[in-house]
Amino acid sequence: MKYKNIKWSKDFLPEYHKYLTFLKKVYRHEFRKNGFKRISTPMIETKDFIEKTWAIKNSIIDNVDIDIRQKPYIWIIKVYLNYNLSEEIQPIYFYFMESFLKKIWDDIEEKILIWTEIIWEDDPILDAIQIYINYKVLNDIWLSDKFVIKINSIWIEKEKNKFKEELINFYDNKRNILTKQSEKLIDINPLLILQSNDEDEKILNQNAPKVAQKFLKKDSKLHYQKFKEYLELLKIPFIEDNNLVSEDQNHVKTIWSFEDLNWEIITNWYRHNSVTKNIWEIKEIPATGFWTDTEKVIEMLMQSNLELKNKDKIDLFFVQLWDEAKKVVLPISIKAREAWINTVISLWTPSMKEQMLKAQKSEAKFVVMVWVMEAKNGVFQVRNQVNWSQCEVKKDELIDYIIWKIWKENLDFYSPIDDLTNKRA
């Protein structure tokens, strides 16, 4: 009998985590070079706080007063306010690597995100720097030809409200040609119709009002222009997309998106200056950040046949028979691990045949076989599973022998990018 997960939850298996660990190391390496520090926030929050910061009801858990976090940036900013971090040197750079739930209409999806947050500064250079970080990472892991960068300006609240009114007027007399979902959006958030994937609505949206043409005021235009100048200075290619918008009422000014060649989102980014005002009705504190969908990037790596070094490889596998052998093998295996040799000991089965089969499946480079006689005389049988040779090695010389055989190829200065191999199908 199989037990099903809750419909929105996921299991992340070892193969996924191999790539996830790699991605975390690459991003963390880049974040640290740029002054970011890691932060984690609670998984749950009170519903009144969520509704206050979002200005909508978007609960995952019904009939209780708490809910699960869905937008990490709100929680990070709450930490900033709660711990008086405004007294430290500004701006403050955070990064976040955790699971969270994303709710779109009635669908809920669990994701593991890599997230940044820069608080206190409104300068568009910070927006450009974050694009550069993500751009550099994706290029470094050999995905340079697998994505495009879209940008747009999503204005400030006053400009946004005027634009919404214009969109409502545009779509209102066209309800009969809209999908049911888009028809609902007219009264909820007409901006989201601009992102429709319906072919007829894509054509319709080409004639929809464009915010940059009419509604952006002087400050917003200047912010957006500087943003584009910084991107050009950093030699980052981008496409301007007037239909790139956000469903979150907190998002203002610049917006950008990394998308694969099928226009599926890899990374999204927004500036959200109004969150602090919504939380405690104090003055706005500028904030900006991006999130990267790790599952999407991992999918791209796999589809590109990019492999990773096997960090779980076994160098040394001990097989043994009887208590005398166990008492000899156990302390030697500990010494082997202390010498940085990845070691497994097979102490859980009396069958030598089964143990040798496990050793073979483990793909260990060396198998040490210890029976009662070997345990007594201190000379072990050592099989090299790479070239299928076998020799005798004295107990006291075993660790030095293994190091001599494998150590040189494992010595290297660490860079997470080196975890990618050049093997391509």
N, C-alpha and C positions, 0 to 999 in steps of 0.2 A: 504493500500500500504506500502511495506517495502522498506526503502532506504538502499542500499548496501554500505558498506564501500569500500574505495579504496582497491584493492586486497591484498596489503601487510599490511594493518593496522588492528588492533585488538581492541576489547572492553574488558576491564578487569572488570568483575562484582564483586559485594561485596564478594561472596564466595571466589573468587581468592584472593582478597585483604586481606581477613582474614588470609590466609596462607602467603601471601606476607609480610604483616606487621610482622607476627611472624618471618619469615626468616630474615627480615631486623634487627629485634631486636636481634636475636641470633648472627648473623654475626657482627653487630655493637658492641655488648657486647664483643665479642672475639677480634675484631680489637682494641678497646680502651685499652684492657688489654695488647696489643702488641705494643702500641705506634702509631697506625695509626690515621690519621685525615681525615675528610671527605672533598671532593672537588667536584665541579660541573663545567662543561665546556659548552660553547655555543652549541646549537643544529645545527647551520649552520656554514659553512666555505667556503672560496673561493676555486674554483676548482684547481687553479694553486698550492695552498698549498697542497691539497690532492694528486695531481698527482706527485708533487715533493717528498713527503714523501713516497709514495707507488711505484713510478716509473712505474705506470700503470694508464690507464684510466678506472675508475670503477664508473661512475656517476649514481646517482639515478634520479636526475632532469636534463632533457635535455634542451638545448637552452638557458641557463642562466649561469651566471658566478659564482653562488654559488651552494653549495650542502649540503646535510645533513650528519652529522658525522656518521661514520660507525665503526671506531676503536678508542675507548676512550683513549687508551694509548698514541696515538700520540698527542691528545689535552692536556692531562695531562702533557706530557713532554714539550709541547709548553708553558704552564703556568709556568713551572719550569724555562724555559729560559727567558720568558718575564719579570718575576718578580724578577730576580736575586736571586732565592732561593738557588743558590750554595753558597751564603754567610752565610747561616744558618748552624746549626750543621747537618752534613751528617752521614749516608744517611737519606733521607726524606721518610716518610711512608704516603701514601695516600690511601683512599678507596673511591669508587664511586658507587652510587646506582641510576641509571637513565635508561630511555628508550633509545634505539638506534636502528638503522636499519642495518641489515646484508645482504649483497648482495653476492650471490653465483651464478655465471654465470648470467642468466637472471632472477633468482628468488630473491625476496626481502622479508625479514621477519623482523617484528618488535619484539623486545625482551626487557625485563626488566632485566638488568644484575647487579650482585654484582661483583665489580672489585677491585683489589688491584694494587698498583704501588709502587715499592721501587726504588729510584733513587740515583745513585752515586757509588754504591758498586758492584763489580764483584764476591764477595765471594759466592761460592755455598751454604754456610750455610743459606743464605737468601732465596734461592730456597727451601731448605728443610723446613725452618720455615713456608713458605707459604703453602706447602703441609700439614704440621702438623696442621695448623689452619683449613684448609678445612676438613681434615681427622677427627679432633676433633669435628667440628660442625656436620658433617654427622653422626658420631657415637653418639653424644649427643642427636640427634633427632631421634634415634632408626632406622637408616638406615644402620647399620654397616654391614649387610649381603647382601646389595643390590648393591654393587659396587666393582670394582677392580681399581687398580692404575697402569697405564702403564707409562714407562719412556723410553727416548731415548736421544741420543746426535745428534743434527742437525748441529754441526760443525760451523766453521766461514766461511766467504764469499769465501775465496780462496779454502778451502776444499769443500765447497758446489758446486762451479763451476766445479771442477774436477769430483765430483761425478755425477753431471748432465750430463757431457759429457759421462761418462761411462754408465749411464742409457740410454741415447739417442742411443748409439751404441748397447746396449742390446735389446732395444725395436724396433729399426728401421726395422730390418728384420723380425719382428713378427707383423707387422701392420695388416696383414690379420686375425689375431686371436684376435685382440683387439676390444673393443667396439668403436663406433664412438667418444664418448667423450674422451676416453683414447687416441685414435689416434690423436686427436687434441692436447692433453696435451703433446705429445712428443715434439712438437715445442714451447709450451708455458711454461710448468713447469712439466717435467717428474716425479718429486718427488711425485706429487699427484696421479700418477698411483699406487703407492705403497699402497694407502688407498682404492683402488677399492673394492666394495662389490660384484662384479661379480665373480661367483664361479670359472670360468676358469682362470680369471686374478689373483685370489687369489693363485691358484696353480702355475701359471707362476711366480708370485712375490716371491715365495719361492726360486727360483733359481736366482733372480735378485741380482746384486752386493749389498754388505752390507757395509755401510760407516765405521762402527767401525772396520772392518777387514782390511781396506786398506787405507782409506783416512784421518783418524784422526791423527793429529800430536801430539807432546809431550804435549803441553799446553792444548789442547782440551781433550786429554785422562786423564790428571791429574785432570782437572776441573770436568770431568764426574765421575772419581773414587772417588773424595772427596764428590761429591754430593751423591753417593750411600752410602758412609760410614756414612754420617750424617743421612740419612734415616734409616739405620740400627741402629744407636745410638738411634734414636727416636722411634724405634720399629714399623716402618711403613712398612707394606707388599707391595711389588711392583712386577710387571712383566716387564722385558725388552722386548721391541717390536721394532725391527729394521725398521719396516714399519711405525712407528709413525713419521709423518713429518708435515710440515707447508707450507701453500701456500703463506705466507707473506715473502717477501724478506728481511724484517728487522730482522727476527727472527734468533737467533744464539745460539750455545751451547746447554744447556739442554732444554728438552721439557718434559712435563708430561700431563697426561690426566686421569680424573676420568670418568669411563664409567659404565653404568648399565649392568645388566647381558645379555642384548641384544646388547651390544657394542655401545649403543648410548651415546653421550658425555653429561656428567653432568657439568664437569668443565674442562677448558683447561688452559694451562699456557705456557708462552714462555719468554725467555730472548731476549731483543731487544736493544742491545748496540749501533747499528749503526744509530738510528733514529736522534739523534742530529746532526750527520754529514750530513745526508740527508736534514735536515731543513735549516741549516745555514752554512754548510760546515766547521764546527768547529771540534774540536777533539771529539772522541766518549766519551759519558758519559754512563756508564753502567746503565741499567734499567731492571727491571723484574717485572712481575705481572701476576695475574690469573683472569679469569672471571668465574662466576658460572651462569648457566642458571636457573633462578628462576622457570620458567614454568616447567622445567624438574624435579626439586626437589619437587615442589608441586604435580606434577603428581605421583611421587614415594610415597609421604606421603599418598595421597588419595588411591592409589592402595594397600598400606599396611594397610589400614583401621585405620590410625592414625588420631584421631580427636583432635580438639583444644577447649579449653575453650571458651565459648561464651562471648566475651568482650562487646558485644552489648546488653546483656540481660537487661531487664527493671525490676527494683525493684518496682516501684510505678507508677500507672496509675490513673489519675484523670478523672472522668466523671462528667458532670454537666448539669444543665438546667437553662436557663434564665440569664439575666445580673447580678442579685444579686449574683448568684452562681459564675459567672465568676470573679467578682470583689473580691470574697473571695479566689477562687482557685488560681488565677494567682500569688499573692505574696507568698502564701504558697509553690507553686511549685518551685519558685526561691529559697526560703530558703532550700527546700529539696535538690536541686542541690548543693547549697553551703555546705550542710552537706555530700556531696559525695554520695547521693542517686540518682541512674539513674532514671529519672522521665520523664514521658510523660503526657501532658495535652491534652484532647480532647475538643478543643474549637471551632471546625469548623462545627459541625452538630447539629441540634436541636433534633434529634431523640435519645432517651435514648437507644432504642433497638440496633441501629447501633453502638452507642458508646460502649455498653457492648460487642457487637460482636468484635469490634476492640480491646477492652481490653483483651478479651479471646485469640484472635489471637496473640497478642503481647507477650503472655506467661509471663506477669508481675506477680510477686509474690503477690502483693497486689493491689486491686482496691478500690479507695476511691470514694464514690458516694455522690454528693452534689446537693440537690434540693433547692428550695427556703426556705423551712422550716429549713433544716440543716444549710443553710447560715445564717439564722436569729438567731437560738438558739445556734450555734457554736458547735454542736455535729454531727459528720459524721458517715456514715455507711462504715465500712471497711471490705472488703471481702478478705479472704486468699485463693488465687487460687491454693495453693499447697494442702491443706487439705479440701478445700471447707467449711470452717467455716466462720462465720460473727459475727461482734461485733460493738458496738458503741464506738467511741473515741472522746474525746474533741479536739476541734481545736488546742488549745495551747499545747496539749500533743501528737499530731499526729506524729511529726518528731521524738521525743524521742521514741515513741512506735515502729515506723518502724525500727529505728536503733537498738533497743533492740531485735527485731525479726530477723534481717538479718546481723548485723554488724560483729559479732564474726567470722562467717564463711568467711568473706571477708578480714579479717586482716591477712597479711602474708608478709614476706620479699620477695621482688621481685627477681625472676630469670626468664628470658624468656623461659627457658626449661620447667618451670612449666606450661606453657600454653598448653603443650601436656597432654592429659588425658590418662588414662590406658584403655580406651574403645577400644576393638578390636572386629571386627565382627567374 
